[in-house]
Amino acid sequence: MSSAPDDMEYNKICEKHKHLIETLPKGNGWRVQHLYNYNGFWLPPMIIKNNLLIHTYFKSQPTDIYLASFMKSGNTWLKALMFSTLNRHRYTFSNHFLHKHNPHSAFPFLEFLSYPVTGFTVPRLFATHSARTLLPDCMSSGRFVYVCRDPKDVLVSKWLFMSRLRAKDLPPLSLEDAFELFCRGVSEYGPYWEHVMSYWRANLEYPDKILFVKYEEVKKHPEVVVRKLAAFMGKPITEEEEEKGVVREIVKLCSFENLSNLDVNKNGVEKFGDMVEVENHTYFRKGEIGDWKNYLSEEMKERVDRITYEKLRGSGLILTTMV
């Protein structure tokens, strides 16, 4: 996130951020050395500063559409599906934006915006890994799609992903240590369960403003989910489009097999803000349901399931892990 429009206000934010880092509870990070507990969630220092900037400078619009998720819950796939569904009249399937751009290029993260925010077509598309309670109230006028996933798969996928990005001057993070931190809620944007519940509660209160989707549902019935996304974003699939197989083409375009084999996703690099660069191929590991079985012991599995049951009990939300 680069320059802000008001230097005096920006300097105040920098001072507040410095004070927070000196006073907030501190825990071990997965990518960087330390995370800090900010309003109930564990965040890297840079994300805390960016959150302060969002609250100060971000101006929401009623037409804005947000994709929210905990890290490694299906964000990349949903970005592709939502972007191609919303923009299906702008591109042909044989010459599509996603053929030469990673989905993250089409759907910037709120946490890495530069201010003032310009150059977006309406409706604007933004993604976030932040819990709903960390975001400004003004964003309530927009629409949110939230995707969640079995926490065991999230844990394993996040550990493998963050291990690739982990600072070179830090010792490797073992699966056992990552597991313990995850169960205690100490991971970027965690605790996982509180993150999910922040959007689930919002979904119950404003069902017309938040579409709650499970990764496993997308995996098993992608065409059904595309139709839901289209209707929710205000561009329902027409009967003519159904006859032409548009939904099927969107699913094919955004499939793991297709996206992972594109040159841009094999060799490209995505830059987030001024500090984070990620090789695109790291977003396409397996995309499977239940890959946690190759990494977690039965004891680990039972502990995560037990925590999930306790955290979600009475909420009405059931994750795959509980079925």
C-alpha positions, 0 to 999 in steps of 0.5 A: 500500500503506497502513498495516502492522500493526507500526509498529516492523517497518514503520519497519525496512522503511522504513530498509532501503528507503532504504538500498537506494535509495542503494546499488543499481545505477540505470538509466533508468525507463520511467514514473518517472525511475529503476529499481533492480536488486534481486536481478537485476530492475529495479524502481521504488522503490515496488515494491522497498518493497512487495516488502519488505512482502510478504515481511514481512506477506503470509500465504499460504494453500494455496488461493491462486491467483496470476496472474503475468506480465511487464507487457503479456503478457495480464494483463488478459485472463487476469484476466477469464478466470480470474475468470469461470471460477472464479466462473461459479456466482456470476454470470449472463452477463447480469448479471456483475461484469465488466459494471461492473468492470474485471478488475483490480478482481476480481484485486488485485496483490500489489504494492499490497495493504494489510495486514492482508489481509482481505475475500477469499473463498476461493480468494483471487485475486492477480496479480503482475508480479514474477519468481518468485524475488522472491516469498516461498517460502511462496507455493509452497503456492498455484497459479500461472498464468503467461502469457507473450507474444512479447517483440517484442509485449511491448516495443511494447505496454509502450512505448505503455502506459508512454508514457501513464503516464510522469511529465509532468516527464520527457522522452518515451521514444522507441521507440529508447531503449525498445528499447535499454533492453528489450534490455539488460533495463532495464525495469520488472520486467525483464529480460524473459527472466529473468522468463519463465525464473523461472516456466518453471523453477518449472513444470518443477519443480512442474508441478502448481503452475504452469500455463504459458500463452502469450498466442498460445495463448489468442488462437488457442484460448481455449476450450481454455485456459478448460478448462485454467484451470478444471481447474487451479483445481480447478473443471473444466468439467462435461459439463452445462456443455459442453452449455449452452455455458458455455465459449463464454459465458465466452470471449464475455464476456471477449473484447477486443471485449466488454470494451473496449466496456463503459462501465466500460472506456471511462470508468473509472479503476483505482487501484493503491495510493496513487500510481498511477491508470490509465484503464481504456481504456489496457488495451484497445489492440489485443490483436493478435498481431504488432503489433510489425511496425508499429513495429520494423525488421527489424534490431530484430526480428532483435536481439530474436529473437537475444537470445531464442534465446540466453536460452532455448537448452536450456531446452525453452521455445519462444516464438512469436518462435522458430517 
